[in-house]
Amino acid sequence: MKIRLLFALVGFAIGPALPTIAQEKEEANPFLYRAILATPQLAQQLDPINSQFDEAFNKRDAVAVAALFTEKATIVTPLGIFSGRDGVEKHFTDVFYRFPLSDRLTKISYVYAFADDLCAIGGWTVTYNPGRPRPVQAGGYLIRVYTRVRDTWKIRVEVDKYMTGAGQ
């Protein structure tokens, strides 16, 4: 009888501690790659390519815009999905033909590092002048993935969300 009472007391003493002991100390991370906020110096390396993009866009030069993308780049827009540098060039040729756009300005808000790539989140604005009395400010959001090609950054993926008019 005394032995059973002793086991019962030991059980009551260590019982509440067992769930704590059984818990894992670190949770397994199923996603191997973690995004880390890029340093300001690394983020500033993207300024030249974004400026070149805006400059080529404002000149309505689809070839120069496409040259900023990798050979196997993908661009996703409300107008469709375009693959390869030739597809990107055709997309911008079509955009320049169909829409009277000017004064493009790209602003990157966040840059994250994923292995050797950089992922940028930001937005852009343009002036849309369809021949009405007043031009309209338009723009949208963008996500870009940049990758190193030799000694320069190139755009590997771009996802655009267009907005019409300022403030929408």
C-alpha angles and dihedrals in degrees: 000000000000091000092053090050090050092052090049092052092047089049092052091048099052099027097089091048096056097078089052092050092047095055119103113248095216126027117231113250109221091192109073098193119066125196113234124190107256119240116255089249092055093044090051089059087073094058095085095052092046091049091048089050092052092045094050091044092052090050087050089234107154093180092056092046092050091049088067090063129077120254092257098038123148126209122191118197137152085263092061145277117299125192133197128015090281091054091049090050092050090049093053092043087056093046092051091048096047103037130048096221129161143154096047115185123183120203120188114205104178134021122192128187119228110181103297096343131082122218116204128194120195146106145256139214133206138178112244112201110179094169095274121134092264130031117236126229109229135168147140149204127282141192117197133184113206124196132188116254108184104308101341139066119249131187111251100172132014127183117188130191112193123213125190121225128358118295098023 
